[in-house]
Amino acid sequence: MLSPIEIIRSATTIGAKVVRMEGKLGCLKPGAFADLLVIDGNPLKNLKLFQEEGKHLSVIMKNGRLYKNRLH
């Protein structure tokens, strides 16, 4: 069974390697695609925070565009 961090890495950094997009996907750095989630809680302790149709997501950003922002 995979740990929560291993599952998150599979969806981000390892996924980027698989599709040969390292440095563009699965990271936060200049030149990368601006996809970002801000989660209410610690997903390393509770992966269910990704469920419930975004209930626990404060910010959703894709390609630098905000789709949801509950932080303001």
C-alpha positions as CSV (number, residue, x, y, z in Angstrom):
1,M,0.0,0.0,0.0
2,L,1.3,3.4,-0.9
3,S,1.7,6.2,1.6
4,P,-0.2,9.5,1.0
5,I,3.1,11.3,0.0
6,E,3.8,8.5,-2.5
7,I,0.3,8.8,-4.0
8,I,0.7,12.6,-4.3
9,R,4.2,12.2,-5.9
10,S,2.7,9.7,-8.4
11,A,0.2,12.3,-9.4
12,T,2.7,15.1,-9.7
13,T,6.5,14.6,-10.0
14,I,6.4,11.0,-11.2
15,G,3.5,11.8,-13.5
16,A,5.6,14.6,-15.0
17,K,8.5,12.1,-15.6
18,V,6.2,9.6,-17.3
19,V,4.9,12.2,-19.8
20,R,8.4,13.7,-20.2
21,M,7.4,17.1,-18.8
22,E,9.7,17.4,-15.9
23,G,10.3,21.0,-15.0
24,K,6.9,22.0,-16.5
25,L,4.5,19.7,-14.5
26,G,4.6,18.5,-10.9
27,C,6.7,21.4,-9.6
28,L,6.5,25.0,-8.5
29,K,9.2,27.0,-10.3
30,P,9.6,29.7,-12.9
31,G,8.6,28.5,-16.4
32,A,6.4,25.7,-15.1
33,F,2.7,25.5,-15.8
34,A,0.8,27.3,-13.1
35,D,-1.4,24.5,-11.8
36,L,-1.9,24.8,-8.0
37,L,-4.2,23.5,-5.3
38,V,-4.5,25.0,-1.8
39,I,-6.1,22.5,0.5
40,D,-7.9,23.1,3.8
41,G,-6.0,20.5,5.9
42,N,-3.1,18.2,5.6
43,P,-3.4,15.7,2.7
44,L,-0.4,13.8,4.0
45,K,-2.7,12.8,6.9
46,N,-6.0,12.7,5.0
47,L,-6.2,12.0,1.3
48,K,-10.0,12.3,1.5
49,L,-9.4,16.1,1.4
50,F,-9.2,15.7,-2.4
51,Q,-12.7,14.3,-2.5
52,E,-16.2,15.8,-2.0
53,E,-16.2,17.8,-5.2
54,G,-13.6,20.3,-4.1
55,K,-15.1,21.1,-0.7
56,H,-11.7,21.3,0.9
57,L,-10.0,23.1,-1.9
58,S,-9.5,26.8,-1.1
59,V,-7.7,27.6,-4.4
60,I,-7.7,25.9,-7.8
61,M,-5.4,27.4,-10.4
62,K,-4.8,25.9,-13.9
63,N,-2.4,27.5,-16.4
64,G,-2.1,30.5,-14.2
65,R,-5.9,31.2,-14.2
66,L,-7.8,31.1,-10.9
67,Y,-10.9,28.9,-11.1
68,K,-11.6,29.0,-7.4
69,N,-10.3,31.4,-4.7
70,R,-11.7,31.3,-1.2
71,L,-8.7,33.0,0.4
72,H,-9.7,36.7,-0.3
